[in-house]
């Protein structure tokens, strides 16, 4: 089963806004798991993942600001 989340062309600012919201949801997910976890390895892994998401978003934002429009395609595949 697949869930199509995004499939279209957007202005750079719209694309940045959409990506920011997706990243924010994922960061909140990891933060909530960190609050409930007592496993140090799990906490470190999630903190590392949050930093990577933030870095990836920063790089994507820099790229998007260089162009007026962009295509975005995001799909969740459930196995």
C-alpha distances in whole Angstrom, upper triangle without the diagonal:
4,7,10,13,16,17,20,24,26,29,30,31,28,25,27,27,23,23,26,24,20,23,25,22,21,25,25,22,24,28,27,26,29,31,30,30,34,32,34,32,29,31,32,28,27,30,30,26,27,30,28,25,29,30,27,27,31,31,28,30,33,31,30,34,35,33,33,30,27,23,20,16,14,10,8,6,5,7
4,6,9,12,13,17,20,22,26,26,27,24,22,24,23,20,20,22,21,17,20,22,19,19,23,23,21,23,26,26,25,28,30,30,30,33,32,34,31,28,30,31,27,26,28,28,24,25,28,25,23,26,27,24,24,28,27,24,27,30,28,26,30,31,30,30,26,23,19,16,13,10,7,6,5,6,9
4,6,9,11,15,18,20,23,24,24,21,19,21,20,17,17,19,17,15,18,19,17,17,21,21,19,22,24,24,24,27,29,28,29,33,32,33,31,28,29,30,27,25,27,27,23,24,26,24,21,24,26,23,22,26,26,23,24,28,26,24,28,29,28,27,24,21,18,14,11,9,6,5,7,8,12
4,6,7,11,14,16,20,20,21,18,16,18,18,14,15,18,16,14,17,19,17,17,21,22,20,23,25,25,26,29,30,30,31,35,34,35,33,30,30,31,28,26,28,27,24,24,26,24,21,23,25,21,20,24,24,21,22,25,24,22,25,26,24,24,20,17,14,11,8,6,4,7,9,11,15
4,7,10,13,14,17,18,18,15,13,15,14,11,12,14,12,10,14,16,14,14,18,19,18,20,23,23,24,26,28,28,29,33,32,33,31,28,28,29,26,24,26,25,22,21,24,22,18,20,22,19,18,21,21,18,19,23,21,19,22,24,22,22,18,16,13,10,8,5,5,7,11,13,17
4,6,9,10,14,15,15,12,10,13,13,9,10,14,13,11,14,16,15,16,19,20,20,22,25,25,26,28,30,31,32,35,35,35,33,30,30,31,28,25,27,26,23,22,24,22,18,20,21,18,17,20,20,16,17,20,19,16,19,21,19,18,15,12,9,6,5,5,7,10,13,16,19
4,7,10,13,15,16,13,11,15,15,12,13,16,16,14,17,20,19,20,23,24,24,26,28,29,30,32,34,35,35,39,38,38,36,33,33,34,31,28,30,29,25,25,26,24,21,23,23,20,19,21,21,17,18,21,19,16,20,21,18,17,13,11,7,6,4,7,8,12,15,18,21
4,7,10,12,14,11,10,14,14,12,13,17,17,16,19,21,21,22,24,26,26,28,30,31,32,34,36,37,38,41,40,40,39,36,36,36,33,31,32,31,27,27,28,25,22,23,24,21,19,21,21,17,17,20,18,15,18,18,15,14,10,8,5,6,7,10,12,16,18,21,25
4,7,9,12,9,8,12,13,12,13,16,17,17,19,21,22,23,25,27,27,29,31,32,33,35,37,38,39,43,42,41,40,37,37,36,34,32,32,31,28,27,28,25,23,23,23,20,18,20,19,16,16,18,15,12,15,15,12,11,7,5,4,6,9,12,15,19,21,25,28
4,6,8,6,6,9,10,9,11,14,15,15,17,19,20,21,23,25,26,28,29,31,32,34,35,37,38,41,41,40,39,36,35,35,33,30,31,30,27,26,26,24,21,21,22,19,17,18,18,14,13,16,14,10,12,14,11,9,6,6,6,7,11,13,17,20,23,26,29
4,5,5,6,9,10,11,12,14,15,17,18,20,21,23,24,26,27,29,30,32,33,35,36,38,39,42,42,41,40,37,36,36,34,31,31,30,28,26,26,25,22,21,21,19,16,17,17,14,12,14,13,9,10,11,9,6,4,6,9,10,14,16,20,23,26,29,32
4,5,5,6,9,10,10,12,14,15,16,18,20,21,22,24,26,27,28,30,32,32,34,36,37,40,40,39,37,35,34,33,31,29,28,27,25,23,23,22,19,18,18,16,13,14,13,10,9,10,9,6,6,8,7,6,5,6,9,10,14,16,20,23,26,29,32
4,5,5,6,9,10,10,12,14,15,16,18,20,21,22,24,26,26,28,30,31,32,35,36,39,39,38,37,34,33,32,31,28,28,27,25,23,22,22,19,17,18,17,13,14,14,12,9,11,12,8,8,11,10,8,8,10,12,12,16,17,21,23,27,30,33
4,5,5,6,9,10,11,12,14,15,17,19,20,21,23,25,26,27,29,30,32,34,35,38,38,37,36,34,32,32,30,28,27,27,25,22,23,22,19,18,19,17,14,15,16,13,11,14,14,10,11,14,12,10,9,9,11,10,14,15,18,21,24,27,30
4,5,5,6,8,10,11,12,14,16,17,18,20,21,23,24,26,27,29,30,32,33,36,36,35,34,31,30,30,28,25,25,25,22,20,21,19,16,16,16,14,11,13,13,10,9,12,11,8,10,12,11,10,8,7,8,7,11,12,15,18,22,24,28
4,5,5,6,9,10,10,12,14,15,16,18,20,21,22,24,26,26,28,30,31,34,34,33,32,29,28,28,26,23,23,22,20,18,18,17,14,13,14,12,9,10,11,8,6,10,10,7,9,12,12,12,11,10,12,10,13,14,17,20,23,26,29
4,6,5,6,9,10,10,12,14,15,16,19,20,21,22,25,25,27,29,30,33,33,33,32,29,28,28,26,23,23,23,20,18,19,18,15,14,16,14,11,12,14,12,10,13,14,11,12,15,15,14,13,13,14,12,15,14,18,19,23,25,29
4,5,5,6,9,10,11,13,14,16,17,19,20,21,23,25,26,28,29,32,32,32,31,28,27,27,25,22,22,22,19,17,19,18,14,14,16,14,11,13,15,12,11,15,15,12,14,17,16,15,13,12,12,9,11,11,14,16,19,22,25
4,5,5,6,8,10,11,12,14,15,17,18,20,21,23,24,26,27,30,30,29,28,25,24,24,22,19,19,19,16,14,15,14,11,11,13,10,7,10,12,9,9,12,13,11,13,16,15,16,14,12,12,9,11,10,13,15,18,21,24
4,6,5,6,9,10,10,12,14,15,16,18,20,21,22,24,25,29,28,28,27,24,23,23,21,18,18,18,15,13,14,14,10,9,12,11,7,9,12,10,9,13,14,12,14,17,17,17,16,15,15,13,15,14,17,18,21,23,26
4,5,5,6,9,10,11,12,14,15,16,19,20,21,23,24,28,28,28,27,24,23,23,22,18,19,19,16,14,16,16,12,12,15,14,10,13,16,13,13,16,17,15,17,20,20,20,18,17,17,14,15,13,16,16,20,21,25
4,5,5,6,9,10,11,13,14,16,17,19,20,22,23,26,26,26,25,22,21,22,19,16,17,17,14,12,15,14,10,11,14,12,10,13,15,13,13,17,17,16,18,21,20,21,19,17,16,12,13,10,12,13,16,18,21
4,5,5,6,9,10,11,12,14,15,16,18,20,21,24,24,23,22,19,18,18,17,14,14,14,11,9,11,10,7,8,11,9,7,11,13,11,12,15,16,15,17,20,21,21,20,18,17,14,15,13,15,15,18,20,22
4,5,5,6,9,10,10,12,14,15,16,19,20,23,23,23,22,20,18,19,17,14,14,15,12,10,12,13,9,9,13,12,10,13,15,14,14,17,19,18,19,23,23,23,22,20,20,17,18,16,17,17,20,22,25
4,6,5,6,9,10,11,13,14,15,17,18,22,22,22,22,19,18,19,17,14,15,16,13,11,14,14,11,12,15,15,13,16,18,17,17,20,21,20,22,25,25,25,24,22,21,18,17,15,16,15,18,19,22
4,5,5,6,9,10,11,12,14,16,17,20,20,20,19,16,15,16,14,11,12,13,10,8,11,11,8,10,13,13,12,15,17,16,17,20,21,20,22,25,26,26,24,22,21,18,17,14,15,14,16,17,20
4,5,5,6,9,10,10,12,15,15,18,18,18,17,14,13,14,13,9,9,11,8,6,9,10,8,8,12,12,11,14,16,16,17,20,21,21,23,26,26,27,26,24,23,20,20,17,19,17,20,21,23
4,5,5,6,9,10,11,13,14,17,18,18,18,15,13,15,15,11,11,14,12,9,12,14,11,12,16,16,15,17,20,19,20,23,24,24,25,28,29,29,28,26,26,22,22,19,20,19,21,21,24
4,6,5,6,9,10,11,12,16,16,17,17,13,12,15,13,10,11,14,11,10,13,14,12,14,17,17,16,19,21,21,21,25,26,25,27,30,30,31,29,27,26,22,22,18,18,16,19,18,21
4,5,5,6,9,10,10,14,13,14,13,10,9,11,10,6,8,10,8,7,11,12,11,12,15,16,16,18,21,21,21,24,26,26,27,30,31,32,30,28,27,24,23,20,20,18,20,20,22
4,5,5,6,9,10,13,14,14,14,11,9,11,11,8,8,11,10,8,12,14,13,13,16,18,17,19,22,22,22,25,27,27,28,31,32,33,32,30,29,26,26,23,23,21,24,23,25
4,5,5,7,9,12,14,15,15,12,11,14,13,10,11,15,13,12,15,17,16,17,20,21,20,22,25,25,25,28,30,29,31,34,35,35,34,32,31,28,27,24,24,21,23,23,25
4,5,5,6,10,10,12,12,9,8,11,11,8,10,13,12,12,15,17,16,17,20,21,21,23,25,26,26,29,31,30,32,35,36,37,35,33,32,28,27,24,24,21,22,21,23
4,5,5,8,9,9,10,8,5,9,10,7,8,11,11,11,14,16,16,17,19,21,21,23,25,26,26,29,31,31,32,35,36,38,36,34,33,30,29,26,26,24,25,25,26
4,6,8,11,11,13,11,9,12,13,11,11,15,15,14,16,19,18,19,22,23,23,25,28,28,29,31,33,33,34,37,39,39,38,36,36,32,32,28,28,26,28,27,28
4,7,9,11,13,11,10,13,14,12,13,17,16,16,19,21,20,22,25,26,26,28,30,30,31,34,35,35,37,40,41,42,40,38,37,33,32,29,29,26,27,26,27
4,5,8,10,7,7,11,11,10,12,15,15,15,18,20,20,21,24,25,26,28,30,30,31,34,35,36,37,40,41,42,41,38,37,34,33,29,29,26,27,26,26
4,6,9,8,8,11,13,12,14,16,17,18,20,22,22,24,26,27,28,30,32,33,34,36,38,38,40,43,44,45,44,41,41,37,36,33,32,29,30,29,29
4,6,5,6,9,10,11,12,14,15,17,19,20,21,23,25,26,27,29,31,32,33,35,36,37,39,42,43,44,43,40,39,36,35,32,31,28,29,27,27
4,5,5,6,9,10,10,12,14,15,17,18,20,21,23,24,26,27,29,30,32,33,35,36,38,40,42,43,42,40,39,36,35,32,32,29,30,29,29
4,5,5,6,9,10,11,12,14,15,16,18,20,21,22,24,26,27,28,30,32,33,34,36,38,40,42,40,38,37,34,33,30,29,27,27,27,27
4,6,5,6,9,10,10,12,14,15,16,18,20,21,22,24,26,27,28,30,32,32,34,37,38,40,38,35,34,31,30,27,26,24,24,24,24
4,5,5,6,9,10,11,12,14,15,17,18,20,21,23,24,26,27,29,30,31,33,35,37,39,37,35,34,31,30,27,27,25,26,26,26
4,5,5,6,9,10,11,12,14,15,17,18,20,21,23,24,26,27,29,30,32,34,36,38,37,34,34,31,30,27,28,26,27,27,27
4,6,5,6,9,10,11,12,14,15,16,18,20,21,22,24,26,27,28,30,32,34,36,34,32,31,28,27,24,24,22,23,23,24
4,5,5,6,9,10,10,12,14,15,16,18,20,21,22,24,26,26,28,31,32,34,32,30,29,26,25,22,23,21,22,22,23
4,5,5,6,9,10,11,12,14,15,17,19,20,21,23,25,26,27,30,31,33,32,30,30,27,27,24,25,23,25,25,26
4,5,5,6,9,10,11,12,14,15,17,18,20,21,23,24,26,28,30,32,31,28,28,25,25,23,24,23,24,25,26
4,5,5,6,9,10,10,12,14,15,16,18,20,21,22,24,26,28,30,28,26,25,22,22,19,20,19,20,21,22
4,5,5,6,9,10,11,12,14,15,16,19,20,21,22,25,26,28,27,25,25,22,22,19,21,20,22,23,24
4,5,5,6,9,10,11,12,14,15,17,19,20,21,23,25,27,27,25,25,22,23,21,23,22,24,26,27
4,5,5,6,8,10,11,12,14,15,17,18,20,22,23,26,25,22,23,20,20,19,20,20,22,23,25
4,5,5,6,9,10,10,12,14,15,16,18,20,22,23,22,20,20,17,18,16,18,17,20,21,23
4,6,5,6,9,10,10,12,14,15,16,19,21,22,22,20,21,18,19,18,20,20,23,25,27
4,5,5,6,9,10,11,13,14,16,17,20,22,22,20,21,19,20,19,21,22,24,26,28
4,5,5,6,9,10,11,12,14,16,18,20,19,17,17,15,16,15,18,19,21,24,25
4,5,5,6,9,10,10,12,15,16,18,17,15,16,14,15,15,18,19,22,24,26
4,6,5,6,9,10,11,13,15,17,17,16,18,16,18,18,21,22,25,28,30
4,5,5,6,9,10,11,14,16,16,15,16,15,18,18,21,22,25,28,30
4,5,5,6,9,10,11,14,13,11,13,12,14,14,18,20,22,25,28
4,5,5,6,9,10,12,12,12,14,13,16,16,20,22,25,28,30
4,6,5,7,10,12,13,13,15,15,18,19,23,25,28,31,33
4,5,5,7,11,11,10,13,13,16,18,21,24,26,29,32
4,5,6,8,8,7,10,11,14,16,20,22,25,29,31
4,6,7,9,10,13,14,18,20,23,26,29,32,35
4,7,9,10,14,15,19,21,25,28,30,34,36
4,6,7,11,13,17,19,23,26,29,32,35
4,7,11,13,17,20,23,27,30,33,36
4,7,10,13,16,20,23,26,30,33
4,7,10,13,17,20,23,26,29
4,7,10,13,17,20,23,26
4,7,10,14,16,20,23
4,7,10,13,16,19
4,7,10,13,16
4,6,10,13
4,6,10
4,6
4
